[in-house]
Amino acid sequence: MSDLVTRAQITLLSRTLHVSEERLTHLEKLGAANLHELQERMAKAIFAQHNSTFSRLSMLVPVIPLSISMPLVQRVVPPLIAGRAAGAIGVDHPKKAAEAVTMLDPSYAAAAAPYMDPHSVGQLADIAPVQPVMKIVNELLRRGDHVTAGPFLAYATPELVRAVETDVQDDEGLVRSASYAYSGENISVILRHLLTGTRVPRLVRTILQGSTELRLAALSVFARCDTDVVVAIGDIIFELGSADEIADLTGTFIDAGVVSETLRFVGQLSPSALDLLAANPVIADPDAIDTIASAVDGSIEPAIWRGLLELAERTTPPIARRIGNTVSHFETATLAQLPTVLSTSHLWPPMLKVLATAEPDAQSRIGEVWSALPALERNEIEQRVADLGLGDELTTLSATLQITH
């Protein structure tokens, strides 16, 4: 997971614990996955504390008609209490809960939503009345409460997704809410459905013209999607965006220091989209190239290397040479682990093509590190060089590679 997702999990944890994000920044080192697990466990513990109290209230539900209780609740019960009680009571009486949603004022429901147990919401998603839920979602987005709306996306049924497409018009709100949804699989399901209609092109246009915050939220969402979704969205971005808009969007990501997330997305683009990005003027900027390549140092994540190498392979020889030279100055530990990454991810061809444009000194530095590999692995590299017809271009690499330690 990425730094953008980690930041989102810090925000969600701060909401769960009702403390400022500043008090939790030291937990960023735990990473997104551990923070997500921590937030989930804390939420369960907090809601479990109130189960006994709310179970007594739950006993009254069959006794008091909703036509009497719901207006009274909305007049006298603070949204915080109503939100905490709603999940537990709803799970005990799902049909009553579904009926109660139709009687809720969207403003009251949106005020109570931040205090509801998302897991309880998930258990009720299949029977939730769609139109009242959409009114509540729209009210959350109107308030800019994307932190609350996001995690609920994990429980969106196909019927609710279809309703979002037609009834929720706030494109920016949808993107920013989705950035707080942890599961890339769930996000992919929603976007895969939206791709069957006309909504995604509109979303893309909103992103291209949007603020830095919106663009970063979109990157966080898209970079976690399944490859088929990324390919489709990427093609739309490069179809709708002018060269200047693509350059500006890419520049935003570079300036914000989210190169890893950018490369995860780039590595899944279609060949045509990759060609367009490689030809964009932003990739010809030496500072941009140095920033992009240097961000990979220390990483052995295949998705990040794929993004760098698939892009580098398609650039002009001078740019590819600059990338190859930069890679040659990576930490020895990174270069030593690189052959494993390249082998498991089938990335030897683009790596060798990039090195074929690099300076002899760069090839020598990398070859020296790789010369510590077992003879079988070194011979396999030599065979790959021959198969690609790059023997002349990679003479220095081959010569250095066979130096034994």
C-alpha positions as a printed NumPy array, in Angstrom:
array([[  0.   ,   0.   ,   0.   ],
       [  1.022,   3.583,  -0.507],
       [  1.73 ,   6.681,   1.522],
       [ -1.571,   8.14 ,   0.303],
       [ -3.453,   5.14 ,   1.68 ],
       [ -1.479,   5.337,   4.915],
       [ -2.501,   8.964,   5.363],
       [ -6.135,   8.024,   4.777],
       [ -5.926,   5.299,   7.42 ],
       [ -4.487,   7.802,   9.915],
       [ -7.494,  10.047,   9.227],
       [ -9.914,   7.152,   9.749],
       [ -8.177,   6.09 ,  12.963],
       [ -8.293,   9.646,  14.298],
       [-12.039,   9.708,  13.592],
       [-12.544,   6.391,  15.371],
       [-10.575,   7.483,  18.448],
       [-11.832,  11.096,  18.367],
       [ -8.336,  12.544,  18.559],
       [ -6.449,  14.851,  16.217],
       [ -4.467,  13.38 ,  13.341],
       [ -1.363,  15.147,  14.651],
       [ -1.409,  12.906,  17.719],
       [ -1.273,   9.821,  15.498],
       [  1.317,  10.784,  12.889],
       [  3.972,   8.7  ,  14.677],
       [  1.936,   5.614,  13.729],
       [  2.491,   6.162,  10.006],
       [  5.524,   3.889,  10.195],
       [  3.137,   0.974,  10.794],
       [  1.999,   1.197,   7.171],
       [ -1.47 ,   1.18 ,   5.668],
       [ -2.263,  -2.507,   6.231],
       [ -1.405,  -2.472,   9.944],
       [ -3.173,   0.849,  10.466],
       [ -6.283,  -0.532,   8.781],
       [ -6.238,  -3.562,  11.065],
       [ -5.701,  -1.351,  14.116],
       [ -8.594,   0.919,  13.15 ],
       [-10.877,  -2.081,  12.594],
       [-10.005,  -3.615,  15.963],
       [-10.405,  -0.328,  17.812],
       [-13.803,   0.255,  16.2  ],
       [-14.965,  -3.227,  17.214],
       [-13.772,  -2.663,  20.791],
       [-15.492,   0.706,  21.054],
       [-18.827,  -0.532,  19.728],
       [-18.65 ,  -3.67 ,  21.872],
       [-18.561,  -1.45 ,  24.979],
       [-22.091,  -0.237,  24.217],
       [-23.643,  -3.545,  23.179],
       [-25.199,  -4.31 ,  26.552],
       [-26.825,  -0.879,  26.755],
       [-28.136,  -0.965,  23.24 ],
       [-29.394,  -4.539,  23.582],
       [-31.833,  -3.291,  26.238],
       [-33.009,  -0.564,  23.901],
       [-33.335,  -3.147,  21.169],
       [-35.969,  -4.966,  23.227],
       [-38.261,  -1.951,  22.885],
       [-38.255,  -1.938,  19.093],
       [-41.01 ,  -4.551,  18.616],
       [-43.105,  -2.815,  21.286],
       [-43.113,   0.81 ,  20.108],
       [-44.347,   1.505,  16.556],
       [-41.784,   3.232,  14.352],
       [-44.341,   5.881,  13.451],
       [-44.166,   6.986,  17.089],
       [-40.526,   6.28 ,  17.969],
       [-38.749,   7.685,  14.895],
       [-40.077,  11.278,  15.089],
       [-39.37 ,  11.253,  18.826],
       [-35.826,   9.937,  18.383],
       [-34.982,  12.619,  15.838],
       [-36.248,  15.332,  18.155],
       [-34.637,  14.322,  21.44 ],
       [-31.773,  11.876,  20.792],
       [-28.406,  13.413,  19.812],
       [-27.052,  12.068,  16.498],
       [-23.982,  10.677,  18.293],
       [-26.124,   8.388,  20.453],
       [-28.438,   7.484,  17.603],
       [-25.496,   6.539,  15.423],
       [-23.918,   4.331,  18.066],
       [-27.234,   2.593,  18.758],
       [-28.367,   2.231,  15.155],
       [-25.988,  -0.537,  14.144],
       [-26.606,  -2.809,  17.115],
       [-30.372,  -2.337,  17.043],
       [-30.496,  -2.666,  13.273],
       [-28.728,  -6.018,  13.297],
       [-31.263,  -7.329,  15.826],
       [-34.202,  -6.033,  13.8  ],
       [-33.118,  -5.743,  10.152],
       [-36.611,  -5.327,   8.671],
       [-37.456,  -2.615,  11.17 ],
       [-34.113,  -0.941,  10.419],
       [-34.87 ,  -0.869,   6.713],
       [-38.256,   0.675,   7.407],
       [-36.719,   3.196,   9.819],
       [-34.317,   4.464,   7.146],
       [-37.299,   5.593,   5.067],
       [-38.427,   7.766,   7.979],
       [-35.075,   9.426,   8.677],
       [-34.408,  13.001,   7.809],
       [-31.251,  12.87 ,   5.612],
       [-29.643,  15.663,   7.617],
       [-30.143,  13.822,  10.906],
       [-28.964,  10.537,   9.381],
       [-25.829,  12.181,   7.952],
       [-25.042,  13.676,  11.358],
       [-25.394,  10.247,  12.98 ],
       [-23.507,   8.304,  10.286],
       [-19.966,   9.054,  11.584],
       [-20.86 ,   7.234,  14.802],
       [-22.31 ,   4.106,  13.199],
       [-20.513,   0.784,  13.154],
       [-19.573,   0.176,   9.482],
       [-19.706,  -3.604,  10.013],
       [-23.317,  -3.354,  11.113],
       [-24.053,  -1.269,   8.051],
       [-22.525,  -4.037,   5.958],
       [-24.868,  -6.621,   7.456],
       [-27.847,  -4.445,   6.505],
       [-26.68 ,  -3.419,   3.038],
       [-28.676,  -6.073,   1.186],
       [-32.003,  -4.896,   2.574],
       [-31.31 ,  -1.16 ,   2.715],
       [-33.884,   0.892,   0.772],
       [-31.947,   2.443,  -2.085],
       [-33.523,   5.862,  -2.523],
       [-33.392,   6.912,   1.162],
       [-29.781,   5.71 ,   1.327],
       [-28.904,   7.822,  -1.723],
       [-30.397,  10.904,  -0.032],
       [-28.178,  10.268,   2.982],
       [-25.112,   9.755,   0.768],
       [-25.807,  12.998,  -1.057],
       [-26.147,  14.807,   2.255],
       [-22.8  ,  13.395,   3.437],
       [-21.151,  14.596,   0.235],
       [-22.83 ,  17.989,   0.504],
       [-21.25 ,  18.295,   3.956],
       [-17.899,  17.198,   2.575],
       [-17.831,  14.242,   4.979],
       [-15.849,  11.943,   2.715],
       [-14.239,  10.204,   5.683],
       [-17.618,   8.761,   6.676],
       [-18.813,   7.986,   3.169],
       [-15.652,   6.161,   2.071],
       [-15.604,   3.048,   4.284],
       [-19.302,   2.429,   3.582],
       [-18.382,   1.878,  -0.084],
       [-16.96 ,  -1.478,   0.93 ],
       [-20.523,  -2.67 ,   1.51 ],
       [-22.154,  -1.265,  -1.614],
       [-24.386,  -3.853,  -3.27 ],
       [-24.811,  -3.926,  -7.073],
       [-28.167,  -2.205,  -6.63 ],
       [-26.609,   0.563,  -4.552],
       [-23.776,   0.976,  -7.065],
       [-26.302,   1.419,  -9.869],
       [-28.091,   4.013,  -7.766],
       [-24.857,   5.885,  -7.104],
       [-24.293,   6.131, -10.842],
       [-27.65 ,   7.791, -11.463],
       [-28.501,   9.574,  -8.211],
       [-25.167,  10.875,  -6.895],
       [-23.948,  13.725,  -9.069],
       [-20.988,  14.921,  -6.984],
       [-18.05 ,  13.53 ,  -8.984],
       [-15.393,  15.064,  -6.761],
       [-17.149,  13.813,  -3.65 ],
       [-17.255,  10.268,  -4.995],
       [-13.536,  10.255,  -5.788],
       [-12.523,  11.765,  -2.471],
       [-14.78 ,   9.348,  -0.568],
       [-13.365,   6.363,  -2.454],
       [ -9.864,   7.352,  -1.357],
       [-10.906,   6.43 ,   2.215],
       [-12.09 ,   2.967,   1.163],
       [ -9.311,   0.518,   1.964],
       [-10.073,  -2.38 ,  -0.356],
       [ -8.803,  -2.   ,  -3.904],
       [-10.936,  -5.005,  -4.832],
       [-14.137,  -3.266,  -3.732],
       [-13.152,  -0.05 ,  -5.475],
       [-12.494,  -2.038,  -8.643],
       [-15.962,  -3.604,  -8.503],
       [-17.581,  -0.172,  -8.307],
       [-15.463,   1.395, -11.046],
       [-15.86 ,  -1.647, -13.273],
       [-19.599,  -1.082, -13.172],
       [-19.282,   2.649, -13.775],
       [-17.09 ,   1.937, -16.791],
       [-20.072,   0.341, -18.528],
       [-21.767,   3.733, -18.65 ],
       [-20.726,   7.325, -19.274],
       [-19.846,   8.315, -15.724],
       [-16.1  ,   7.633, -15.769],
       [-15.286,  10.072, -18.614],
       [-17.033,  12.752, -16.591],
       [-15.067,  11.769, -13.501],
       [-11.83 ,  11.942, -15.484],
       [-12.633,  15.397, -16.82 ],
       [-13.381,  16.562, -13.265],
       [-10.025,  15.19 , -12.094],
       [ -8.053,  16.775, -14.933],
       [ -9.552,  20.152, -14.073],
       [ -9.521,  19.618, -10.301],
       [ -7.444,  20.637,  -7.327],
       [ -4.27 ,  18.974,  -6.114],
       [ -6.226,  17.3  ,  -3.31 ],
       [ -8.692,  15.803,  -5.762],
       [ -5.939,  14.585,  -8.075],
       [ -4.107,  12.881,  -5.214],
       [ -7.328,  11.243,  -4.062],
       [ -7.905,   9.96 ,  -7.595],
       [ -4.37 ,   8.558,  -7.788],
       [ -4.863,   6.779,  -4.468],
       [ -8.039,   5.203,  -5.827],
       [ -6.819,   4.284,  -9.311],
       [ -3.407,   2.943,  -8.241],
       [ -5.13 ,   0.277,  -6.126],
       [ -7.483,  -0.955,  -8.823],
       [ -7.272,  -4.219, -10.727],
       [ -5.311,  -4.094, -13.97 ],
       [ -8.346,  -4.239, -16.259],
       [ -9.831,  -1.223, -14.512],
       [ -6.554,   0.717, -14.702],
       [ -6.21 ,  -0.047, -18.406],
       [ -9.713,   1.243, -19.12 ],
       [ -9.372,   4.357, -16.98 ],
       [ -5.899,   5.092, -18.312],
       [ -7.119,   4.944, -21.889],
       [ -9.894,   7.395, -21.037],
       [ -7.443,   9.763, -19.336],
       [ -5.144,   9.843, -22.363],
       [ -8.072,  10.104, -24.761],
       [ -9.657,  13.074, -22.996],
       [ -6.558,  14.822, -21.66 ],
       [ -4.445,  17.058, -23.828],
       [ -0.651,  16.758, -23.674],
       [ -0.551,  19.873, -21.493],
       [ -3.176,  18.461, -19.113],
       [ -1.341,  15.147, -18.82 ],
       [  1.904,  17.017, -18.148],
       [  0.216,  19.127, -15.487],
       [ -1.365,  16.081, -13.856],
       [  1.924,  14.182, -13.823],
       [  3.727,  17.243, -12.499],
       [  1.234,  17.439,  -9.654],
       [  2.067,  13.882,  -8.612],
       [  5.815,  14.479,  -8.831],
       [  5.646,  17.723,  -6.852],
       [  3.53 ,  16.039,  -4.181],
       [  6.121,  13.283,  -3.739],
       [  3.783,  10.419,  -4.653],
       [  5.978,   8.862,  -7.345],
       [  5.567,   5.314,  -6.012],
       [  1.79 ,   5.522,  -6.337],
       [  2.195,   7.047,  -9.788],
       [  4.426,   4.19 , -10.941],
       [  2.013,   1.583,  -9.594],
       [ -0.634,   3.138, -11.823],
       [  1.671,   3.647, -14.804],
       [  2.862,   0.049, -14.741],
       [ -0.671,  -1.184, -15.459],
       [ -1.433,   1.161, -18.361],
       [ -2.076,  -0.136, -21.855],
       [  0.841,   0.006, -24.348],
       [ -0.825,   2.886, -26.219],
       [ -1.261,   4.928, -23.042],
       [  2.35 ,   4.21 , -22.042],
       [  3.532,   5.397, -25.446],
       [  1.629,   8.669, -25.039],
       [  3.032,   9.234, -21.548],
       [  6.585,   8.443, -22.682],
       [  6.231,  11.01 , -25.461],
       [  4.842,  13.698, -23.174],
       [  7.121,  16.729, -22.611],
       [  7.005,  16.232, -18.836],
       [  9.018,  13.006, -19.253],
       [ 11.685,  14.905, -21.183],
       [ 12.33 ,  17.179, -18.204],
       [ 15.638,  16.073, -16.575],
       [ 14.52 ,  17.039, -13.084],
       [ 11.282,  15.072, -13.453],
       [ 13.129,  12.029, -14.743],
       [ 15.668,  12.164, -11.92 ],
       [ 12.876,  12.453,  -9.347],
       [ 10.917,   9.558, -10.837],
       [ 13.91 ,   7.232, -11.133],
       [ 15.414,   8.121,  -7.757],
       [ 12.129,   7.374,  -5.991],
       [ 12.548,   3.693,  -6.845],
       [ 15.845,   3.351,  -4.967],
       [ 15.347,   1.101,  -1.963],
       [ 12.206,  -0.523,  -3.371],
       [ 11.879,  -4.154,  -4.384],
       [  8.149,  -3.862,  -5.1  ],
       [  7.559,  -5.314,  -8.573],
       [  4.689,  -2.927,  -9.359],
       [  6.908,   0.112,  -8.864],
       [  9.74 ,  -1.318, -10.96 ],
       [  7.264,  -2.258, -13.674],
       [  6.047,   1.322, -13.838],
       [  9.57 ,   2.701, -14.151],
       [ 10.855,   0.17 , -16.675],
       [  7.753,   0.005, -18.886],
       [  7.915,   3.786, -19.154],
       [ 11.701,   3.984, -19.583],
       [ 11.675,   1.409, -22.349],
       [  9.413,   3.666, -24.414],
       [ 11.299,   6.917, -23.934],
       [ 13.933,   8.333, -26.266],
       [ 17.5  ,   6.938, -25.916],
       [ 18.817,  10.021, -24.049],
       [ 16.042,   9.763, -21.459],
       [ 16.428,   5.993, -21.139],
       [ 20.176,   6.52 , -20.732],
       [ 19.586,   9.003, -17.925],
       [ 17.272,   6.541, -16.163],
       [ 19.762,   3.705, -16.581],
       [ 22.562,   5.857, -15.205],
       [ 20.428,   6.844, -12.221],
       [ 19.567,   3.216, -11.476],
       [ 23.27 ,   2.334, -11.531],
       [ 23.791,   4.647,  -8.543],
       [ 21.126,   2.932,  -6.442],
       [ 22.054,   1.373,  -3.123],
       [ 24.003,  -1.866,  -3.511],
       [ 21.334,  -3.739,  -1.535],
       [ 18.652,  -2.623,  -4.001],
       [ 20.707,  -3.643,  -7.043],
       [ 21.587,  -6.982,  -5.458],
       [ 17.903,  -7.866,  -5.013],
       [ 16.881,  -6.513,  -8.407],
       [ 17.497,  -9.734, -10.428],
       [ 14.952, -11.557,  -8.264],
       [ 12.388,  -8.813,  -8.854],
       [ 13.063,  -8.845, -12.587],
       [ 12.786, -12.621, -12.84 ],
       [  9.58 , -13.025, -10.846],
       [  7.906, -10.114, -12.646],
       [  9.148, -10.881, -16.175],
       [ 10.86 ,  -7.49 , -16.369],
       [ 14.253,  -8.509, -17.754],
       [ 13.508,  -7.305, -21.312],
       [ 12.743,  -3.678, -20.423],
       [ 15.575,  -3.601, -17.873],
       [ 18.14 ,  -4.811, -20.378],
       [ 16.834,  -2.496, -23.092],
       [ 17.252,   0.464, -20.746],
       [ 20.75 ,  -0.655, -19.734],
       [ 21.627,  -1.017, -23.416],
       [ 21.323,   2.785, -23.697],
       [ 23.268,   3.463, -20.488],
       [ 26.872,   4.622, -20.262],
       [ 29.569,   1.928, -19.948],
       [ 30.34 ,   3.096, -16.406],
       [ 26.696,   2.537, -15.449],
       [ 26.702,  -0.946, -16.943],
       [ 29.929,  -1.688, -15.126],
       [ 28.575,  -0.617, -11.728],
       [ 25.484,  -2.792, -12.108],
       [ 27.451,  -5.697, -13.576],
       [ 29.845,  -5.624, -10.635],
       [ 26.975,  -6.078,  -8.179],
       [ 25.399,  -8.821, -10.27 ],
       [ 28.726, -10.626, -10.647],
       [ 28.134, -11.937,  -7.124],
       [ 25.197, -13.968,  -8.42 ],
       [ 25.565, -17.734,  -8.864],
       [ 27.084, -18.744, -12.204],
       [ 23.775, -20.203, -13.409],
       [ 21.946, -16.905, -12.884],
       [ 24.74 , -14.927, -14.561],
       [ 24.612, -17.24 , -17.539],
       [ 20.852, -16.793, -17.725],
       [ 21.341, -13.02 , -17.919],
       [ 23.834, -13.489, -20.733],
       [ 21.315, -15.67 , -22.57 ],
       [ 18.634, -12.999, -22.164],
       [ 21.026, -10.434, -23.628],
       [ 21.658, -12.665, -26.615],
       [ 17.963, -13.433, -27.121],
       [ 17.224,  -9.69 , -27.254],
       [ 20.049,  -9.092, -29.718],
       [ 21.726,  -6.611, -27.37 ],
       [ 25.184,  -8.206, -27.2  ],
       [ 26.994,  -5.247, -28.756],
       [ 25.155,  -2.631, -26.679],
       [ 25.707,  -4.523, -23.412],
       [ 29.336,  -5.532, -23.911],
       [ 30.464,  -3.759, -20.721],
       [ 27.698,  -5.33 , -18.631],
       [ 28.566,  -8.799, -19.94 ],
       [ 32.277,  -8.35 , -19.319],
       [ 31.781,  -7.124, -15.771],
       [ 29.141,  -9.708, -15.027],
       [ 31.589, -12.58 , -15.43 ],
       [ 34.072, -11.22 , -12.91 ],
       [ 34.134, -13.732, -10.065],
       [ 34.447, -12.666,  -6.455]])
